[in-house]
């Protein structure tokens, strides 16, 4: 995951326009089946990892040298654990509702993809963004945005009736090992390769998303490993005040993502996708919690987020299914042809901010604004469990022709649909 540079964001504002298209004529279940088929046809790789888009995979040399950049931004394997973990959570619920063996098999494949992401490095606790051409090469920089959904997907799968006893042993051991590394680094995410010994992101900050993810990781590790120490750490963390915060973590959970607007610009208009994992984790925490005061704080945060995300869901009408803008991002080598050595993470980020806007074209930002953000908002609304959001979520899901979308984030439609309470 990366936050859109202001230069790119300004470009996208200039070129998007506000074309409006009618919804695709289909029912919500039919729309979901089309989205599901397209996701598995185009974006889930042979390892069970969700790619960002269809494009040439990075080679071992690309990953070693950092092309298009050492973070892996703008490559087809930019967000493997992030997307796979969130999608696996939805697939587990799909399989629970359907009872179909094929759905269970797909959930199992996604779980294997997540395990592979955490098994291709010799750095303990490292979770790779995705896998390149040789089946093991990967970029050296992961992130907190990749790590939390990794736990999320494996937690959902582990607690389902799908895995075998042997699978549960493997998952529990891997989750425990990663969590112990995070505990030893004060919950900072380790890097690999030329950046070994460094970190990229963490979970001990004072923002809403920091707090929710930290609490969720502690509780999920307890739920998977069965080790009481993680539950103790979770209970202690609830009443702690992060550095720079006058509020406890529990109080911050109740504030919702509006707390983060000053620190992370354009959340409501463009960045809701990075809050899907937080909202999912908060919903999981609310479901697990037995203390009524704590549960009430979690429920308050869920509702605050849902109410704030609702306008974004309704913005789905701005997406024109007949739009013909150029999606040049698929040819990432041509768009991001500049390269220089990146001895530091600052240099890697600087390289990521280069690129040929004319070759890239405006279609990616068009999809991010009017497909990704509305569907991410739909997940956030659906996870609140409130009936008042159902209509908006279903309308957004029905709107898109998924066969014509280039970016994988339309899997959020399935996340939203499977998060809605069934049978109403």
N, C-alpha and C positions, 0 to 999 in steps of 0.2 A: 504494500500500500504506500502511496505517496500523496502528499497534499499538492494541489495544482499550483505551480508557480504563478505569480501575479501576471507576468508577461503572457503566459499561456491563457490565463483566465480572461485577460483583457481581449485577447484574440478571439476567444470563443464567444464573448459577449457581442462582438462586432458582427460575427458571421452567422449566428444561429437563427435569428429571426424567430417568429412565433407562429409558424404554420400550424394549422389545426387539421386533424384528420378524424373521420368517424372511426368508431371501434370496429374491429374485425367481428363479423357476424358469427359468434360462437358462444356457447355457454361456458361458465367458469370451469367445470370439469373438462370440457373439450379443450379449452385454452391451456389448461395445465398439462394435459396429455401431449399437446403439441410442443409446449415449452420443454417438457421432460424429454421427449424424443430428440429435440434439437440439441439439448445439452449433452446427451449421451452420444449423439451422432458426431458432434463437432468438437466438444471441449473436454471431455474426460479422456485422459490419455491411457496408454496401456498399463501404466502403473497404478491407476486409480486416483490421479491427481487432476484437479480442474485447472485448465489453462485459461489465460485471459482472453486470447483470441487465436485464430488460426493463422500461423505464420511459421517461418523458418525457425527451427530450434537453435539455441546457442550451442556451440561446440565446446569441447574442453578448453581450447585456446581462448574462446570468447569469455568463458567464465574465469579463467586464470588471469587474463589481462584486464578484464572489466569492460566488455563491449556489449551493449551500448554504454554501460557504466557499471561500476562494481556493485552497485545496489541491485542491479537487475531491473530497474525501472524501465518501462516501455518495451520490455521483452515479453514473449508469450508466456514465460514462466514467472512473472512478477509476483503473483499472489497465490501460489499453490496451496499452502496450508490454510491461509485466510479463507479462500473460497471453498476449499474441500471440507474444512471443518464445519463451516456454516451450512453447507449443502448436505453433509452427512447428518447433521442434526435433523434437517427436514426429511431426509430419506428414511431415517429410523421411524419417524412418525408416519410417513407414508406406508411403510411396511407394516407397522402396527395396525393401521386402519384397514389395510387391504388383506393382510395375511398371505399375500402372494409370494411364492418362492423367488420369483424373478426380482422382486423389490428387495427382498432380503439379500440376494446375491449381489445386487448393486451396492447396497449399504456395506456389505463385507468388502467389496473391492475398494470403496472409498476409505474404509478403515485401514486397509493395507497400504493405500497411498500415503496416508498420514504417517504410518509407522515407517515407511520408506524415507520420508522427508527427514525423519529423526535418526536415520541409520546410515547415511552416506558420508558422514564426517567423522574424523577421529577426535573432534572437539566435544567433550561431554556436554550434553544439554543443547547442542546446536540443532536447530530445525531449519532445513533448507527451504528456500522459496519454491523450488521445483527442480526438475531433472532435465538435463540437456541430452544431446544426441547419443552419448555412450551409455546412458542409463544410470549414471552416477554423478556426472559433473554438475556443478551448481555454483551460484554466485556466493561470495564470501560474507555478505551482509544479510542477516535476517532482520527481524524487528519484533517489537511488542505486538504490532498489528497481525503478524503471522502467528505468534505464539499462543495468544489467548484462544483463537478459534481452533487451533490444534487440540487443545484440551477439550474444548466444547464438543467437537465431533467425537473424540474418543470416549468422553464421558457418556454421551447419549448412546453410543453403540454398546459400550460396556454394560450399561444398565438395562439394555433391551434384552429380549429373549433370543436374539440372533446368534451371538458368538458362542462357540464351543467353550468348554472348560479350559482347553489348552490355549485358545485365543485370549481368554480373560487373564490367564497367567502372564502371557506375553505383554498384553496391554498394561496390566498393573505394574509390571517390572519397569516398562519403559516410562510410564507416567511418573512413577516414583523417582526414577533416575533423573529425569528432566527437572522435576520439582526440587529435588535435593540440590541440583546445581544452581537453580534460581535462588534458593534459600541461601546458598553459600556466596552468591554474588550480590546479595541485598536486592534481589529481584530485578537485576539487570540482564538483558538478553545477550548471550555471547555471540561473538563473530568467529569467522573461520579464515583459512587461507592467509593472505598477507596481512589480515587484520586480527589474527589470532591474539587473544589477550585483551582485545577491546570489546566494547559493548555497543549495542544500538537499541536504545529505548529501554524502558523499565516500567514497573508497576507501583512504585511507592510515592508517586506524585500526588498533588492536591486536586487535580481535575476530577470531574465526575467519572470520566472513562477510566482514569487511573485507578480510582478507588473501587469501582464496581468490578473491574477485571481482577484486581488483587484479591478482593474478598472471594470472588468466584473461584479463582485458581486454588486458593487454600481449601475451600469447601469441596471442590471437585476432586482434588487430590485425596482428601479423606474418603470421599464416597467410593473412589476407585481402589485405593490401597487398603482401606480399612484401618489405617494407622491413626490412633487417637491424637497424636501430636499435631496433626494438621487441623483437626477440629478445635483443639485448644488454641492454636495460632489464629484460627479464624475468629473465635470468640474474643480473643484479646484485641485483634485488629479492629473490630467493630467500634470499640470505644477509644481507639487511639486517634490523635490529631496528626495528620501528615504535616511535614515541614511546610511552612508558609500558610498554614490553614488554622483558622480559629474554630472550625467545626470538626466534629468527629467524623469518621468515615460513614457511620450510619446516618448522620445528619446530611452529609454530602449526597448520599444515595437518594434521599428524599427530594433533593433539589433538581435532579434530572439534568439533561444535557444543556439547558440554557446557561448553567453555571460556566460552561466552557466557551461561550460565544466570543468572549474577548480574546481568548488564547488561540482559538482555532476559527479563523474567519470563514464565512460563507457556509456554516453548518447546514442551515435550513435550506439554502438554495442549491448546494452542490456536494456537501460532505456527509450526508446522512448515512452513506454506505459504511463509513468507519464507526458508526454507532449501532449497527445491527448486532454485532457481537456483544456489545455492552448491554443492549436491551435484552438479548437472549440470555446472557448470564444473569441479569437481574431477575428475569422471570424464573430462571432455574432456582435462584436463591430464595425467591418468594415461595416457590413450591416446596422447597426442602425445609423452610424455617418453621419451627414450632413455637417460638417466642412471639406473642402477639404484637408487642411493640416493634420488634424488628421487622416482622412481616408487614406491618402497616406502613413503615417507612419505605420498604421496597415497593409496596403497592402504590404509594404516593408518587415515587419516582417513575414507575411505569406509566402512570396516567399523565403526569406532566409531559413526558416524552411523546406519548401518543397524541395528545392535544396539540402539541407544537408541530408534530410531523404531518398532521392531517392536511394542511394546505399544500404541502409538497406532493402528497398522493393525488390530490385533485388536479395538479399540474400535468398529469399524464395526457390530458387532452391536447397539449401543445406538441405532442409527437405526431408527425405525419408519417404514416406507414409507406407512403409513396415518395418520401424524400430521396433525392438522388445525390446527396453530397458525397464527396470522395472520402473513402476510408483508406488513406495512404499509410496508416499506422501499421498495417499488416506487413509492409515492406520496411521493417524497422532498420535494416542495414542502410537503405537509401536515405531514410529520413534522418537518422542519427549517424551520419557518416564521419563526423569529426571524432577524433580520439586523442587522448593524451594520457600518460601514466598518472595514476591516482594513488599517491602514497598515503593520503589521508582521506577520511570520510568527507571532509569539507571539499576536497578536490573531486571526489566521486559525485557529490551533489552538484558541484559546479558543472561537471561534464553533462549531468542529466538535464541541465537547463539549456543546453544547446539543441539544435535541431532545425530542419528546414520546414518551416510552416507551410510553404506552398506544396511541398511534396506530401506532407502529412495530411493536409486537407482538414475540413471542419467536422467531418462526420463523427469522429470519436467523441469530441466534446458535445456534439448534438445528442448522441446516445447517452452520454453521462448525465447531461442536464435533464432530459425529458424522458428517459427510460430508467437509467440506474437510480437517480434520486427519487422519482415517484415510487418505484418498486421497493427501494430500501425503506422509504417512509411507510409503505404498506406493511412491511414486516413489523416495523416498530409499532404501528397502530394495532395490528392483529395480535401482537404479543401482550397487549394490555388486557385482553380477554373481555373487553367491553363490546356489547352488541352495537353501540352507536357507530362504530367504525366499520362494520361489516360491509355495508353497501359501497362505500368508497373503495375499500380494498378489492372487492369483486369487480367493480367497474374498471379499475386500473389493470387488473389481471386480464380482463377480456379485451382490452384496447389494442394490444400489440400483435403484429404478425411476426412471430418469433423466428420464422424461417429467413427473415430479411434483416435480422439484427446481427451485428458483427462482434459485439462484446459479450462475454459470457455472463455478465452480471444479471441477465434476465432470469437466472436461476433464483433470484430473489422472489420471483412470482411464486415458485414452489414453496419457498420458505414462508411466505405470507399465507398462502392457501392452507398449508399444513399447520400453521400456527393458529388459525381461526378455530374456535370451538366448533366441533362437528355437530351435525344434526339439527341445525336451526334454519 
